Amino acid sequence: MKPIISPSILSADFGNLARDIDMLNRSEADWLHIDIMDGVFVPNISFGFPVLKHVARLTRKPLDVHLMIVQPEKFIAEIKALGTEIMNVHYETCPHLHRVVEQIREAGMKPAVTINPATPVTLLKDIVREVDMVLVMGVNPGFGGQKFIENTVEKVRDLRELITRTGSKALIEVDGGVNLETGARLMKAGADALVVGNAVFSASIPEEMIHALKNL
């Protein structure tokens, strides 16, 4: 099965955002990945809802929204209003994760949960059947362009085993350090979806890079 490709606009040219989104609309990309950062949970700030509303109007791809923020449940209504398909929250920021997952689903979106590089897959055993996707971070969240953490491949294998054992239907997505080489290894380990930033937007012909990733 071909991977789901979700380019991250965190790596786009913000001076030419409409141009880059138009390129993604023409490409074989499946989703549009949006990283929202608050400068609290992660040491960076990305963009707020005025920019996101503009992006939502321009894109023809389903929105894959990743909230790297504390108290993500406070923004469920705003995320839904963008037309978001998948709302992704961090395990580490949600002490009442089941409740947040239920609220996301009740709002009409697919709930997903993210785990940081140091968070073990085993902590998901009581929630993995309740979510539509698990996002495994291949870098520590907060900045684009970081080096891929090699243990991510093993985590994907462990997560695939957990999903199979529990009968979960969750997809596995990986974000951080994904390129043609790491993407191929992640797909072999059991990943379904790849978030790709620098590898796409730094390519001489981004649409061709997306095509190559789509055909791993």
Secondary structure, 3 states (H helix, E strand, C coil): CCCEEEEEHHHCCHHHHHHHHHHHHHCCCCCEEEEEEECCCCCCECCCHHHHHHHHHHCCCCEEEEEECCCHHHHHHHHHHCCCCEEEEEHHHCCCHHHHHHHHHHCCCEEEEEECCCCCHHHHCCCCCCCCEEEEECCCCCCCCCCCCCHHHHHHHHHHHHHHHHCCCCEEEEECCCCHHHHHHHHHHCCCEEEECHHHHCCCCHHHHHHHHHCC
